């Protein structure tokens, strides 16, 4: 589902990135494949320097279909950026990619909190965010960050996923499934 970024995937990702339903919401916009090679190389170098964590989202055939990154790392907290190519909308890849990435971030990378800023006009991402049961609205909990991302004008909602929320949900979800399976076995 996720793999380390690679320059060989640039042409396929660039084609997906330029779709009009994707391009406006991508953090780093590239206007040519050469520019996307350059941005990808910079991103890979930034990861080597510990400035961000980035992965390529792949489908079941291991074809690149989008990217997911945690950027602006500070104090073991960072901002999530993710995009999936339009042909893969609504097929569950976004959810699977986020689950795998959160697992890596909280289990291995020592991340404490993931911030997600979403444009108020990006209804697709807002709806996707509301489907995550362990996310909180960060507008009040992290007021200073909310004000910073909306310094010029109020265009973003801020969401946060903490390590504690994530593991609590996972423990409760696992406990619920174990109880249901035990009850089914007892019948």
C-alpha positions in Angstrom: 0.0 0.0 0.0 2.9 2.4 0.8 6.5 2.5 -0.4 9.4 4.9 -0.2 9.4 7.6 -2.8 11.3 6.9 -6.0 12.2 9.0 -9.0 11.0 6.2 -11.4 7.4 6.8 -10.4 7.4 10.5 -11.3 5.9 10.2 -14.8 2.9 8.1 -13.6 2.3 10.4 -10.6 2.6 13.5 -12.6 -0.1 12.4 -15.0 -2.4 11.7 -12.0 -1.4 15.0 -10.3 -2.4 17.2 -13.2 -6.1 16.1 -13.3 -8.4 19.1 -12.6 -10.0 17.4 -9.6 -6.6 16.8 -8.0 -4.3 19.6 -9.0 -5.9 22.4 -7.0 -5.5 20.5 -3.8 -1.9 19.4 -4.1 0.5 21.1 -1.8 3.5 21.2 -4.2 2.2 22.0 -7.7 4.4 21.1 -10.7 3.6 22.5 -14.1 5.8 20.0 -16.0 7.2 16.5 -15.5 10.7 18.0 -15.2 9.5 20.2 -12.4 7.9 17.3 -10.7 11.2 15.3 -10.9 12.9 18.3 -9.3 10.2 18.5 -6.5 10.3 14.8 -5.9 14.1 14.8 -5.6 14.0 17.7 -3.1 11.3 15.9 -1.1 13.4 12.7 -1.0 16.4 14.8 0.2 14.3 16.5 2.8 13.3 13.1 4.2 16.9 12.0 4.4 17.5 15.2 6.5 14.6 14.4 8.8 12.5 17.4 7.7 9.5 15.3 6.6 8.3 11.7 6.1 6.9 10.8 2.7 5.6 7.7 0.9 4.1 6.8 -2.4 0.6 5.2 -2.3 0.4 2.1 -4.5 -2.5 0.0 -5.6 -2.7 -3.8 -5.4 -0.6 -4.0 -8.6 2.1 -1.8 -7.0 1.4 1.0 -9.4 1.8 4.5 -7.9 -1.6 6.2 -7.4 -0.8 9.1 -5.1 1.4 10.4 -2.2 1.2 10.8 1.5 3.5 13.0 3.6 4.0 14.5 7.0 5.7 17.9 6.6 6.7 20.8 8.8 7.9 18.5 11.5 8.4 20.2 14.8 8.4 18.7 18.3 7.3 15.3 16.9 4.3 16.9 15.3 3.6 17.6 11.7 1.1 18.3 9.0 -0.4 15.6 6.7 -0.6 16.1 3.0 -2.1 13.4 0.8 -3.5 13.1 -2.7 -4.8 10.2 -4.7 -5.3 10.2 -8.5 -8.8 10.8 -9.8 -9.3 7.2 -11.3 -8.8 5.9 -7.7 -11.3 8.2 -5.9 -13.9 6.3 -3.8 -12.2 2.9 -3.9 -10.9 2.9 -0.3 -7.2 3.6 -1.1 -7.2 6.9 0.9 -8.4 5.1 4.0 -5.9 2.2 3.7 -3.0 4.6 3.0 -3.8 6.7 6.0 -4.1 3.7 8.3 -0.7 2.3 7.1 0.9 5.8 7.4 -0.5 6.5 10.8 0.7 3.1 12.0 4.3 3.9 10.7 4.3 7.4 12.2 3.1 6.5 15.6 4.8 3.1 16.0 8.1 3.7 14.3 8.8 7.4 13.8 7.8 8.6 17.3 5.3 11.2 16.1 3.0 12.5 18.8 0.4 14.4 16.7 -0.7 14.7 13.1 -2.3 18.0 12.0 -4.5 18.1 9.0 -5.5 21.5 7.4 -8.3 21.3 4.9 -9.7 24.1 2.8 -13.3 24.8 3.7 -14.1 24.5 0.0 -12.6 21.0 -0.3 -15.7 19.0 0.5 -14.3 15.7 -0.6 -11.4 15.9 1.9 -13.7 17.3 4.7 -16.1 14.3 4.2 -13.2 11.9 4.2 -11.9 13.4 7.5 -15.2 13.1 9.2 -15.0 9.3 8.5 -12.0 8.9 10.7 -13.3 8.1 14.2 -10.1 9.1 16.1 -9.8 12.7 14.7 -10.6 15.8 16.6 -11.3 19.3 15.5 -8.1 21.3 16.2 -9.5 24.8 15.8 -9.8 25.2 19.6 -7.5 22.5 20.9 -4.5 24.0 19.0 -5.7 27.6 18.7 -2.3 29.0 17.9 -1.8 26.7 15.0 -5.3 27.3 13.7 -4.6 31.1 13.8 -1.3 30.6 12.1 -2.6 28.6 9.1 -5.4 31.1 8.7 -3.3 34.3 9.2 -4.2 35.8 5.9 -7.8 34.8 5.8 -9.9 32.0 7.4 -9.8 29.3 4.6 -8.8 26.2 6.6 -10.3 23.9 9.2 -7.7 22.3 11.4 -8.0 18.6 12.5 -5.6 16.7 14.8 -4.9 13.0 15.4 -2.9 12.4 18.5 -0.9 9.2 19.2 -3.1 8.6 22.3 -6.4 9.0 20.3 -5.1 6.6 17.7 -4.0 3.9 20.1 -7.1 4.2 22.2 -9.3 3.8 19.1 -7.2 0.8 18.0 -7.4 -0.8 21.4 -11.2 -0.3 21.6 -11.7 -1.5 18.0 -9.6 -4.6 18.7 -11.5 -5.3 21.9 -14.9 -4.9 20.2 -13.9 -7.3 17.4 -12.5 -9.8 19.9 -15.7 -9.7 22.0 -17.9 -10.2 18.9 -15.8 -13.0 17.7 -15.7 -14.7 21.1 -19.5 -14.4 21.3 -19.9 -15.9 17.9 -17.7 -18.8 18.8 -19.6 -19.4 22.0 -22.9 -19.8 20.2 
